[in-house]
Amino acid sequence: MQVTVDQDRCCGSGQCVLTAPAVFDQSEDDGLVRLLTERPDPAEQATVRLAAALCPGGAITLRDT
């Protein structure tokens, strides 16, 4: 799985950080998503998929590799 984020679509809700904190973080400056890893471990993939589904801005894109 490869993860990308679009900060222009991020609304700073933080759902991704709460759901998958090993993969996502939030900037302290503007509250926007920060991607910690583009290729999460297989054990994290289910929570990353959930984080993408919960994102109100649709800022998270997943691609199976």
Predicted model as a PDB file, atoms N, CA, C, CB and O in Angstrom, pLDDT in the B-factor column:
MODEL        1                                                                  
ATOM      1  N   MET A   1       0.840  -1.173   0.000  1.00 96.00           N  
ATOM      2  CA  MET A   1       0.000   0.000   0.000  1.00 96.00           C  
ATOM      3  C   MET A   1       0.892   1.245   0.000  1.00 96.00           C  
ATOM      4  CB  MET A   1      -0.959  -0.007   1.219  1.00 96.00           C  
ATOM      5  O   MET A   1       1.893   1.319   0.712  1.00 96.00           O  
ATOM      6  N   GLN A   2       0.494   2.216  -0.821  1.00 98.00           N  
ATOM      7  CA  GLN A   2       1.167   3.510  -0.811  1.00 98.00           C  
ATOM      8  C   GLN A   2       0.138   4.570  -0.434  1.00 98.00           C  
ATOM      9  CB  GLN A   2       1.827   3.825  -2.201  1.00 98.00           C  
ATOM     10  O   GLN A   2      -0.974   4.590  -0.962  1.00 98.00           O  
ATOM     11  N   VAL A   3       0.525   5.445   0.480  1.00 98.00           N  
ATOM     12  CA  VAL A   3      -0.356   6.494   0.999  1.00 98.00           C  
ATOM     13  C   VAL A   3       0.153   7.852   0.527  1.00 98.00           C  
ATOM     14  CB  VAL A   3      -0.431   6.444   2.557  1.00 98.00           C  
ATOM     15  O   VAL A   3       1.350   8.133   0.578  1.00 98.00           O  
ATOM     16  N   THR A   4      -0.769   8.686   0.069  1.00 98.00           N  
ATOM     17  CA  THR A   4      -0.446  10.079  -0.225  1.00 98.00           C  
ATOM     18  C   THR A   4      -1.506  10.945   0.435  1.00 98.00           C  
ATOM     19  CB  THR A   4      -0.374  10.345  -1.773  1.00 98.00           C  
ATOM     20  O   THR A   4      -2.636  10.509   0.654  1.00 98.00           O  
ATOM     21  N   VAL A   5      -1.126  12.173   0.746  1.00 98.00           N  
ATOM     22  CA  VAL A   5      -2.076  13.126   1.328  1.00 98.00           C  
ATOM     23  C   VAL A   5      -2.054  14.417   0.520  1.00 98.00           C  
ATOM     24  CB  VAL A   5      -1.742  13.409   2.821  1.00 98.00           C  
ATOM     25  O   VAL A   5      -1.020  14.815  -0.014  1.00 98.00           O  
ATOM     26  N   ASP A   6      -3.199  15.054   0.443  1.00 97.00           N  
ATOM     27  CA  ASP A   6      -3.348  16.329  -0.247  1.00 97.00           C  
ATOM     28  C   ASP A   6      -3.661  17.385   0.807  1.00 97.00           C  
ATOM     29  CB  ASP A   6      -4.470  16.265  -1.350  1.00 97.00           C  
ATOM     30  O   ASP A   6      -4.798  17.493   1.267  1.00 97.00           O  
ATOM     31  N   GLN A   7      -2.670  18.149   1.179  1.00 94.00           N  
ATOM     32  CA  GLN A   7      -2.863  19.140   2.232  1.00 94.00           C  
ATOM     33  C   GLN A   7      -3.849  20.234   1.830  1.00 94.00           C  
ATOM     34  CB  GLN A   7      -1.536  19.762   2.601  1.00 94.00           C  
ATOM     35  O   GLN A   7      -4.435  20.886   2.695  1.00 94.00           O  
ATOM     36  N   ASP A   8      -4.039  20.442   0.532  1.00 96.00           N  
ATOM     37  CA  ASP A   8      -5.023  21.426   0.085  1.00 96.00           C  
ATOM     38  C   ASP A   8      -6.449  20.980   0.389  1.00 96.00           C  
ATOM     39  CB  ASP A   8      -4.869  21.681  -1.407  1.00 96.00           C  
ATOM     40  O   ASP A   8      -7.348  21.813   0.509  1.00 96.00           O  
ATOM     41  N   ARG A   9      -6.658  19.682   0.514  1.00 97.00           N  
ATOM     42  CA  ARG A   9      -7.993  19.153   0.829  1.00 97.00           C  
ATOM     43  C   ARG A   9      -8.185  18.904   2.320  1.00 97.00           C  
ATOM     44  CB  ARG A   9      -8.234  17.861   0.067  1.00 97.00           C  
ATOM     45  O   ARG A   9      -9.310  18.704   2.776  1.00 97.00           O  
ATOM     46  N   CYS A  10      -7.097  18.916   3.078  1.00 97.00           N  
ATOM     47  CA  CYS A  10      -7.163  18.633   4.513  1.00 97.00           C  
ATOM     48  C   CYS A  10      -7.876  19.768   5.236  1.00 97.00           C  
ATOM     49  CB  CYS A  10      -5.745  18.428   5.099  1.00 97.00           C  
ATOM     50  O   CYS A  10      -7.596  20.944   5.004  1.00 97.00           O  
ATOM     51  N   CYS A  11      -8.809  19.395   6.120  1.00 96.00           N  
ATOM     52  CA  CYS A  11      -9.523  20.398   6.914  1.00 96.00           C  
ATOM     53  C   CYS A  11      -9.069  20.383   8.375  1.00 96.00           C  
ATOM     54  CB  CYS A  11     -11.035  20.158   6.835  1.00 96.00           C  
ATOM     55  O   CYS A  11      -9.603  21.128   9.197  1.00 96.00           O  
ATOM     56  N   GLY A  12      -8.092  19.541   8.699  1.00 96.00           N  
ATOM     57  CA  GLY A  12      -7.518  19.537  10.041  1.00 96.00           C  
ATOM     58  C   GLY A  12      -8.371  18.895  11.110  1.00 96.00           C  
ATOM     59  O   GLY A  12      -8.220  19.221  12.288  1.00 96.00           O  
ATOM     60  N   SER A  13      -9.266  17.989  10.738  1.00 96.00           N  
ATOM     61  CA  SER A  13     -10.135  17.364  11.739  1.00 96.00           C  
ATOM     62  C   SER A  13      -9.370  16.423  12.668  1.00 96.00           C  
ATOM     63  CB  SER A  13     -11.253  16.601  11.051  1.00 96.00           C  
ATOM     64  O   SER A  13      -9.781  16.211  13.808  1.00 96.00           O  
ATOM     65  N   GLY A  14      -8.263  15.858  12.189  1.00 96.00           N  
ATOM     66  CA  GLY A  14      -7.441  14.985  13.028  1.00 96.00           C  
ATOM     67  C   GLY A  14      -7.911  13.554  13.128  1.00 96.00           C  
ATOM     68  O   GLY A  14      -7.348  12.781  13.904  1.00 96.00           O  
ATOM     69  N   GLN A  15      -8.925  13.172  12.369  1.00 96.00           N  
ATOM     70  CA  GLN A  15      -9.421  11.796  12.429  1.00 96.00           C  
ATOM     71  C   GLN A  15      -8.347  10.794  12.025  1.00 96.00           C  
ATOM     72  CB  GLN A  15     -10.642  11.636  11.532  1.00 96.00           C  
ATOM     73  O   GLN A  15      -8.274   9.697  12.578  1.00 96.00           O  
ATOM     74  N   CYS A  16      -7.521  11.172  11.065  1.00 97.00           N  
ATOM     75  CA  CYS A  16      -6.462  10.261  10.621  1.00 97.00           C  
ATOM     76  C   CYS A  16      -5.445  10.015  11.730  1.00 97.00           C  
ATOM     77  CB  CYS A  16      -5.759  10.825   9.381  1.00 97.00           C  
ATOM     78  O   CYS A  16      -4.987   8.889  11.921  1.00 97.00           O  
ATOM     79  N   VAL A  17      -5.098  11.059  12.449  1.00 97.00           N  
ATOM     80  CA  VAL A  17      -4.122  10.949  13.535  1.00 97.00           C  
ATOM     81  C   VAL A  17      -4.682  10.093  14.673  1.00 97.00           C  
ATOM     82  CB  VAL A  17      -3.733  12.351  14.060  1.00 97.00           C  
ATOM     83  O   VAL A  17      -3.969   9.273  15.252  1.00 97.00           O  
ATOM     84  N   LEU A  18      -5.937  10.287  14.980  1.00 97.00           N  
ATOM     85  CA  LEU A  18      -6.564   9.493  16.039  1.00 97.00           C  
ATOM     86  C   LEU A  18      -6.688   8.024  15.638  1.00 97.00           C  
ATOM     87  CB  LEU A  18      -7.944  10.060  16.377  1.00 97.00           C  
ATOM     88  O   LEU A  18      -6.587   7.140  16.488  1.00 97.00           O  
ATOM     89  N   THR A  19      -6.905   7.763  14.363  1.00 98.00           N  
ATOM     90  CA  THR A  19      -7.117   6.399  13.883  1.00 98.00           C  
ATOM     91  C   THR A  19      -5.812   5.656  13.626  1.00 98.00           C  
ATOM     92  CB  THR A  19      -7.940   6.424  12.619  1.00 98.00           C  
ATOM     93  O   THR A  19      -5.685   4.482  13.975  1.00 98.00           O  
ATOM     94  N   ALA A  20      -4.844   6.335  13.016  1.00 98.00           N  
ATOM     95  CA  ALA A  20      -3.581   5.680  12.642  1.00 98.00           C  
ATOM     96  C   ALA A  20      -2.392   6.580  12.985  1.00 98.00           C  
ATOM     97  CB  ALA A  20      -3.573   5.335  11.128  1.00 98.00           C  
ATOM     98  O   ALA A  20      -1.751   7.127  12.088  1.00 98.00           O  
ATOM     99  N   PRO A  21      -2.094   6.734  14.270  1.00 97.00           N  
ATOM    100  CA  PRO A  21      -1.035   7.659  14.686  1.00 97.00           C  
ATOM    101  C   PRO A  21       0.374   7.246  14.269  1.00 97.00           C  
ATOM    102  CB  PRO A  21      -1.070   7.809  16.162  1.00 97.00           C  
ATOM    103  O   PRO A  21       1.287   8.072  14.303  1.00 97.00           O  
ATOM    104  N   ALA A  22       0.570   5.998  13.879  1.00 97.00           N  
ATOM    105  CA  ALA A  22       1.886   5.570  13.405  1.00 97.00           C  
ATOM    106  C   ALA A  22       2.143   6.031  11.970  1.00 97.00           C  
ATOM    107  CB  ALA A  22       2.009   4.048  13.493  1.00 97.00           C  
ATOM    108  O   ALA A  22       3.280   6.006  11.499  1.00 97.00           O  
ATOM    109  N   VAL A  23       1.078   6.453  11.278  1.00 98.00           N  
ATOM    110  CA  VAL A  23       1.187   6.825   9.868  1.00 98.00           C  
ATOM    111  C   VAL A  23       0.948   8.319   9.647  1.00 98.00           C  
ATOM    112  CB  VAL A  23       0.198   6.019   9.041  1.00 98.00           C  
ATOM    113  O   VAL A  23       1.541   8.919   8.750  1.00 98.00           O  
ATOM    114  N   PHE A  24       0.078   8.918  10.468  1.00 98.00           N  
ATOM    115  CA  PHE A  24      -0.291  10.321  10.280  1.00 98.00           C  
ATOM    116  C   PHE A  24       0.015  11.150  11.527  1.00 98.00           C  
ATOM    117  CB  PHE A  24      -1.777  10.435   9.927  1.00 98.00           C  
ATOM    118  O   PHE A  24      -0.011  10.652  12.653  1.00 98.00           O  
ATOM    119  N   ASP A  25       0.300  12.404  11.295  1.00 97.00           N  
ATOM    120  CA  ASP A  25       0.486  13.381  12.372  1.00 97.00           C  
ATOM    121  C   ASP A  25      -0.159  14.679  11.904  1.00 97.00           C  
ATOM    122  CB  ASP A  25       2.021  13.588  12.729  1.00 97.00           C  
ATOM    123  O   ASP A  25      -0.554  14.802  10.744  1.00 97.00           O  
ATOM    124  N   GLN A  26      -0.262  15.642  12.807  1.00 96.00           N  
ATOM    125  CA  GLN A  26      -0.806  16.947  12.472  1.00 96.00           C  
ATOM    126  C   GLN A  26       0.229  18.008  12.756  1.00 96.00           C  
ATOM    127  CB  GLN A  26      -2.098  17.226  13.253  1.00 96.00           C  
ATOM    128  O   GLN A  26       0.911  17.967  13.780  1.00 96.00           O  
ATOM    129  N   SER A  27       0.345  18.955  11.853  1.00 95.00           N  
ATOM    130  CA  SER A  27       1.264  20.069  12.036  1.00 95.00           C  
ATOM    131  C   SER A  27       0.785  20.948  13.181  1.00 95.00           C  
ATOM    132  CB  SER A  27       1.395  20.890  10.741  1.00 95.00           C  
ATOM    133  O   SER A  27      -0.399  21.274  13.266  1.00 95.00           O  
ATOM    134  N   GLU A  28       1.691  21.325  14.046  1.00 93.00           N  
ATOM    135  CA  GLU A  28       1.324  22.229  15.141  1.00 93.00           C  
ATOM    136  C   GLU A  28       1.094  23.643  14.633  1.00 93.00           C  
ATOM    137  CB  GLU A  28       2.409  22.233  16.220  1.00 93.00           C  
ATOM    138  O   GLU A  28       0.407  24.430  15.283  1.00 93.00           O  
ATOM    139  N   ASP A  29       1.662  23.973  13.479  1.00 94.00           N  
ATOM    140  CA  ASP A  29       1.512  25.319  12.926  1.00 94.00           C  
ATOM    141  C   ASP A  29       0.122  25.575  12.365  1.00 94.00           C  
ATOM    142  CB  ASP A  29       2.536  25.547  11.847  1.00 94.00           C  
ATOM    143  O   ASP A  29      -0.510  26.577  12.700  1.00 94.00           O  
ATOM    144  N   ASP A  30      -0.361  24.666  11.506  1.00 94.00           N  
ATOM    145  CA  ASP A  30      -1.636  24.907  10.836  1.00 94.00           C  
ATOM    146  C   ASP A  30      -2.667  23.796  11.027  1.00 94.00           C  
ATOM    147  CB  ASP A  30      -1.394  25.100   9.381  1.00 94.00           C  
ATOM    148  O   ASP A  30      -3.791  23.915  10.539  1.00 94.00           O  
ATOM    149  N   GLY A  31      -2.306  22.714  11.729  1.00 94.00           N  
ATOM    150  CA  GLY A  31      -3.239  21.626  12.000  1.00 94.00           C  
ATOM    151  C   GLY A  31      -3.456  20.675  10.847  1.00 94.00           C  
ATOM    152  O   GLY A  31      -4.294  19.778  10.933  1.00 94.00           O  
ATOM    153  N   LEU A  32      -2.709  20.856   9.760  1.00 96.00           N  
ATOM    154  CA  LEU A  32      -2.900  19.993   8.596  1.00 96.00           C  
ATOM    155  C   LEU A  32      -2.142  18.682   8.755  1.00 96.00           C  
ATOM    156  CB  LEU A  32      -2.448  20.709   7.322  1.00 96.00           C  
ATOM    157  O   LEU A  32      -1.175  18.583   9.511  1.00 96.00           O  
ATOM    158  N   VAL A  33      -2.608  17.684   8.023  1.00 96.00           N  
ATOM    159  CA  VAL A  33      -2.041  16.340   8.084  1.00 96.00           C  
ATOM    160  C   VAL A  33      -0.580  16.343   7.646  1.00 96.00           C  
ATOM    161  CB  VAL A  33      -2.853  15.378   7.208  1.00 96.00           C  
ATOM    162  O   VAL A  33      -0.177  17.069   6.737  1.00 96.00           O  
ATOM    163  N   ARG A  34       0.193  15.508   8.326  1.00 96.00           N  
ATOM    164  CA  ARG A  34       1.577  15.215   7.936  1.00 96.00           C  
ATOM    165  C   ARG A  34       1.685  13.705   7.822  1.00 96.00           C  
ATOM    166  CB  ARG A  34       2.627  15.798   8.976  1.00 96.00           C  
ATOM    167  O   ARG A  34       1.260  12.974   8.717  1.00 96.00           O  
ATOM    168  N   LEU A  35       2.245  13.251   6.739  1.00 97.00           N  
ATOM    169  CA  LEU A  35       2.406  11.820   6.502  1.00 97.00           C  
ATOM    170  C   LEU A  35       3.735  11.371   7.091  1.00 97.00           C  
ATOM    171  CB  LEU A  35       2.333  11.489   4.983  1.00 97.00           C  
ATOM    172  O   LEU A  35       4.788  11.900   6.735  1.00 97.00           O  
ATOM    173  N   LEU A  36       3.686  10.398   7.990  1.00 98.00           N  
ATOM    174  CA  LEU A  36       4.902   9.900   8.630  1.00 98.00           C  
ATOM    175  C   LEU A  36       5.569   8.801   7.812  1.00 98.00           C  
ATOM    176  CB  LEU A  36       4.584   9.382  10.021  1.00 98.00           C  
ATOM    177  O   LEU A  36       6.790   8.648   7.856  1.00 98.00           O  
ATOM    178  N   THR A  37       4.780   8.041   7.070  1.00 97.00           N  
ATOM    179  CA  THR A  37       5.331   6.989   6.209  1.00 97.00           C  
ATOM    180  C   THR A  37       4.407   6.779   5.018  1.00 97.00           C  
ATOM    181  CB  THR A  37       5.518   5.660   6.997  1.00 97.00           C  
ATOM    182  O   THR A  37       3.190   6.692   5.177  1.00 97.00           O  
ATOM    183  N   GLU A  38       4.986   6.698   3.830  1.00 97.00           N  
ATOM    184  CA  GLU A  38       4.199   6.468   2.616  1.00 97.00           C  
ATOM    185  C   GLU A  38       3.806   5.008   2.451  1.00 97.00           C  
ATOM    186  CB  GLU A  38       4.976   6.925   1.399  1.00 97.00           C  
ATOM    187  O   GLU A  38       2.822   4.695   1.780  1.00 97.00           O  
ATOM    188  N   ARG A  39       4.570   4.125   3.057  1.00 97.00           N  
ATOM    189  CA  ARG A  39       4.319   2.688   2.916  1.00 97.00           C  
ATOM    190  C   ARG A  39       4.201   2.046   4.303  1.00 97.00           C  
ATOM    191  CB  ARG A  39       5.455   2.007   2.092  1.00 97.00           C  
ATOM    192  O   ARG A  39       5.185   1.551   4.853  1.00 97.00           O  
ATOM    193  N   PRO A  40       2.998   2.060   4.853  1.00 97.00           N  
ATOM    194  CA  PRO A  40       2.814   1.499   6.194  1.00 97.00           C  
ATOM    195  C   PRO A  40       3.001  -0.009   6.211  1.00 97.00           C  
ATOM    196  CB  PRO A  40       1.435   1.848   6.725  1.00 97.00           C  
ATOM    197  O   PRO A  40       2.829  -0.690   5.200  1.00 97.00           O  
ATOM    198  N   ASP A  41       3.356  -0.509   7.381  1.00 95.00           N  
ATOM    199  CA  ASP A  41       3.485  -1.950   7.588  1.00 95.00           C  
ATOM    200  C   ASP A  41       2.139  -2.623   7.322  1.00 95.00           C  
ATOM    201  CB  ASP A  41       3.981  -2.261   9.031  1.00 95.00           C  
ATOM    202  O   ASP A  41       1.087  -2.011   7.509  1.00 95.00           O  
ATOM    203  N   PRO A  42       2.172  -3.870   6.889  1.00 95.00           N  
ATOM    204  CA  PRO A  42       0.921  -4.597   6.664  1.00 95.00           C  
ATOM    205  C   PRO A  42      -0.009  -4.589   7.883  1.00 95.00           C  
ATOM    206  CB  PRO A  42       1.229  -6.024   6.276  1.00 95.00           C  
ATOM    207  O   PRO A  42      -1.230  -4.565   7.728  1.00 95.00           O  
ATOM    208  N   ALA A  43       0.554  -4.610   9.075  1.00 96.00           N  
ATOM    209  CA  ALA A  43      -0.270  -4.597  10.292  1.00 96.00           C  
ATOM    210  C   ALA A  43      -1.046  -3.289  10.452  1.00 96.00           C  
ATOM    211  CB  ALA A  43       0.608  -4.824  11.519  1.00 96.00           C  
ATOM    212  O   ALA A  43      -2.061  -3.264  11.147  1.00 96.00           O  
ATOM    213  N   GLU A  44      -0.593  -2.211   9.827  1.00 96.00           N  
ATOM    214  CA  GLU A  44      -1.239  -0.893   9.939  1.00 96.00           C  
ATOM    215  C   GLU A  44      -2.261  -0.647   8.834  1.00 96.00           C  
ATOM    216  CB  GLU A  44      -0.189   0.206   9.908  1.00 96.00           C  
ATOM    217  O   GLU A  44      -3.030   0.311   8.918  1.00 96.00           O  
ATOM    218  N   GLN A  45      -2.288  -1.476   7.816  1.00 96.00           N  
ATOM    219  CA  GLN A  45      -3.081  -1.172   6.626  1.00 96.00           C  
ATOM    220  C   GLN A  45      -4.579  -1.059   6.879  1.00 96.00           C  
ATOM    221  CB  GLN A  45      -2.845  -2.214   5.601  1.00 96.00           C  
ATOM    222  O   GLN A  45      -5.238  -0.218   6.267  1.00 96.00           O  
ATOM    223  N   ALA A  46      -5.121  -1.864   7.742  1.00 97.00           N  
ATOM    224  CA  ALA A  46      -6.555  -1.777   8.032  1.00 97.00           C  
ATOM    225  C   ALA A  46      -6.902  -0.442   8.690  1.00 97.00           C  
ATOM    226  CB  ALA A  46      -6.990  -2.941   8.941  1.00 97.00           C  
ATOM    227  O   ALA A  46      -7.920   0.166   8.359  1.00 97.00           O  
ATOM    228  N   THR A  47      -6.066   0.011   9.611  1.00 98.00           N  
ATOM    229  CA  THR A  47      -6.354   1.289  10.261  1.00 98.00           C  
ATOM    230  C   THR A  47      -6.123   2.463   9.310  1.00 98.00           C  
ATOM    231  CB  THR A  47      -5.490   1.452  11.514  1.00 98.00           C  
ATOM    232  O   THR A  47      -6.799   3.486   9.417  1.00 98.00           O  
ATOM    233  N   VAL A  48      -5.178   2.327   8.385  1.00 98.00           N  
ATOM    234  CA  VAL A  48      -4.962   3.379   7.391  1.00 98.00           C  
ATOM    235  C   VAL A  48      -6.166   3.471   6.460  1.00 98.00           C  
ATOM    236  CB  VAL A  48      -3.671   3.112   6.580  1.00 98.00           C  
ATOM    237  O   VAL A  48      -6.589   4.570   6.102  1.00 98.00           O  
ATOM    238  N   ARG A  49      -6.718   2.332   6.069  1.00 98.00           N  
ATOM    239  CA  ARG A  49      -7.932   2.344   5.232  1.00 98.00           C  
ATOM    240  C   ARG A  49      -9.091   3.003   5.975  1.00 98.00           C  
ATOM    241  CB  ARG A  49      -8.320   0.904   4.813  1.00 98.00           C  
ATOM    242  O   ARG A  49      -9.859   3.763   5.384  1.00 98.00           O  
ATOM    243  N   LEU A  50      -9.216   2.717   7.250  1.00 98.00           N  
ATOM    244  CA  LEU A  50     -10.269   3.344   8.050  1.00 98.00           C  
ATOM    245  C   LEU A  50     -10.037   4.849   8.145  1.00 98.00           C  
ATOM    246  CB  LEU A  50     -10.325   2.720   9.461  1.00 98.00           C  
ATOM    247  O   LEU A  50     -10.982   5.628   8.017  1.00 98.00           O  
ATOM    248  N   ALA A  51      -8.799   5.263   8.366  1.00 98.00           N  
ATOM    249  CA  ALA A  51      -8.483   6.689   8.448  1.00 98.00           C  
ATOM    250  C   ALA A  51      -8.855   7.401   7.157  1.00 98.00           C  
ATOM    251  CB  ALA A  51      -6.994   6.893   8.752  1.00 98.00           C  
ATOM    252  O   ALA A  51      -9.407   8.501   7.192  1.00 98.00           O  
ATOM    253  N   ALA A  52      -8.560   6.784   6.018  1.00 98.00           N  
ATOM    254  CA  ALA A  52      -8.916   7.380   4.726  1.00 98.00           C  
ATOM    255  C   ALA A  52     -10.431   7.498   4.577  1.00 98.00           C  
ATOM    256  CB  ALA A  52      -8.337   6.545   3.571  1.00 98.00           C  
ATOM    257  O   ALA A  52     -10.931   8.499   4.064  1.00 98.00           O  
ATOM    258  N   ALA A  53     -11.151   6.485   5.023  1.00 97.00           N  
ATOM    259  CA  ALA A  53     -12.612   6.510   4.935  1.00 97.00           C  
ATOM    260  C   ALA A  53     -13.212   7.568   5.849  1.00 97.00           C  
ATOM    261  CB  ALA A  53     -13.184   5.142   5.282  1.00 97.00           C  
ATOM    262  O   ALA A  53     -14.242   8.155   5.516  1.00 97.00           O  
ATOM    263  N   LEU A  54     -12.591   7.821   6.992  1.00 97.00           N  
ATOM    264  CA  LEU A  54     -13.105   8.795   7.958  1.00 97.00           C  
ATOM    265  C   LEU A  54     -12.731  10.235   7.625  1.00 97.00           C  
ATOM    266  CB  LEU A  54     -12.600   8.459   9.330  1.00 97.00           C  
ATOM    267  O   LEU A  54     -13.308  11.165   8.188  1.00 97.00           O  
ATOM    268  N   CYS A  55     -11.784  10.431   6.725  1.00 97.00           N  
ATOM    269  CA  CYS A  55     -11.299  11.779   6.412  1.00 97.00           C  
ATOM    270  C   CYS A  55     -12.414  12.612   5.771  1.00 97.00           C  
ATOM    271  CB  CYS A  55     -10.070  11.710   5.470  1.00 97.00           C  
ATOM    272  O   CYS A  55     -12.849  12.296   4.664  1.00 97.00           O  
ATOM    273  N   PRO A  56     -12.887  13.672   6.446  1.00 97.00           N  
ATOM    274  CA  PRO A  56     -13.995  14.458   5.896  1.00 97.00           C  
ATOM    275  C   PRO A  56     -13.611  15.260   4.651  1.00 97.00           C  
ATOM    276  CB  PRO A  56     -14.520  15.398   6.951  1.00 97.00           C  
ATOM    277  O   PRO A  56     -14.478  15.613   3.852  1.00 97.00           O  
ATOM    278  N   GLY A  57     -12.337  15.547   4.483  1.00 96.00           N  
ATOM    279  CA  GLY A  57     -11.895  16.308   3.317  1.00 96.00           C  
ATOM    280  C   GLY A  57     -11.486  15.442   2.143  1.00 96.00           C  
ATOM    281  O   GLY A  57     -11.217  15.956   1.057  1.00 96.00           O  
ATOM    282  N   GLY A  58     -11.435  14.125   2.345  1.00 97.00           N  
ATOM    283  CA  GLY A  58     -10.981  13.236   1.289  1.00 97.00           C  
ATOM    284  C   GLY A  58      -9.525  13.478   0.905  1.00 97.00           C  
ATOM    285  O   GLY A  58      -9.143  13.342  -0.257  1.00 97.00           O  
ATOM    286  N   ALA A  59      -8.723  13.839   1.902  1.00 98.00           N  
ATOM    287  CA  ALA A  59      -7.339  14.222   1.647  1.00 98.00           C  
ATOM    288  C   ALA A  59      -6.374  13.044   1.559  1.00 98.00           C  
ATOM    289  CB  ALA A  59      -6.879  15.148   2.715  1.00 98.00           C  
ATOM    290  O   ALA A  59      -5.214  13.225   1.187  1.00 98.00           O  
ATOM    291  N   ILE A  60      -6.831  11.853   1.891  1.00 98.00           N  
ATOM    292  CA  ILE A  60      -5.952  10.677   1.918  1.00 98.00           C  
ATOM    293  C   ILE A  60      -6.272   9.783   0.726  1.00 98.00           C  
ATOM    294  CB  ILE A  60      -6.112   9.886   3.254  1.00 98.00           C  
ATOM    295  O   ILE A  60      -7.421   9.402   0.503  1.00 98.00           O  
ATOM    296  N   THR A  61      -5.234   9.460  -0.030  1.00 98.00           N  
ATOM    297  CA  THR A  61      -5.384   8.559  -1.182  1.00 98.00           C  
ATOM    298  C   THR A  61      -4.536   7.321  -0.921  1.00 98.00           C  
ATOM    299  CB  THR A  61      -4.961   9.264  -2.531  1.00 98.00           C  
ATOM    300  O   THR A  61      -3.383   7.414  -0.497  1.00 98.00           O  
ATOM    301  N   LEU A  62      -5.129   6.165  -1.182  1.00 98.00           N  
ATOM    302  CA  LEU A  62      -4.432   4.892  -0.999  1.00 98.00           C  
ATOM    303  C   LEU A  62      -4.303   4.201  -2.348  1.00 98.00           C  
ATOM    304  CB  LEU A  62      -5.179   3.980   0.019  1.00 98.00           C  
ATOM    305  O   LEU A  62      -5.219   4.225  -3.171  1.00 98.00           O  
ATOM    306  N   ARG A  63      -3.152   3.589  -2.552  1.00 97.00           N  
ATOM    307  CA  ARG A  63      -2.933   2.821  -3.765  1.00 97.00           C  
ATOM    308  C   ARG A  63      -2.301   1.500  -3.358  1.00 97.00           C  
ATOM    309  CB  ARG A  63      -2.034   3.597  -4.789  1.00 97.00           C  
ATOM    310  O   ARG A  63      -1.276   1.466  -2.678  1.00 97.00           O  
ATOM    311  N   ASP A  64      -2.928   0.420  -3.786  1.00 92.00           N  
ATOM    312  CA  ASP A  64      -2.363  -0.909  -3.514  1.00 92.00           C  
ATOM    313  C   ASP A  64      -1.165  -1.122  -4.424  1.00 92.00           C  
ATOM    314  CB  ASP A  64      -3.429  -2.038  -3.726  1.00 92.00           C  
ATOM    315  O   ASP A  64      -1.215  -0.852  -5.624  1.00 92.00           O  
ATOM    316  N   THR A  65      -0.079  -1.614  -3.820  1.00 85.00           N  
ATOM    317  CA  THR A  65       1.145  -1.857  -4.601  1.00 85.00           C  
ATOM    318  C   THR A  65       1.507  -3.308  -4.566  1.00 85.00           C  
ATOM    319  CB  THR A  65       2.310  -1.021  -4.081  1.00 85.00           C  
ATOM    320  O   THR A  65       2.505  -3.710  -5.164  1.00 85.00           O  
TER     321      THR A  65                                                      
ENDMDL                                                                          
END                                                                             
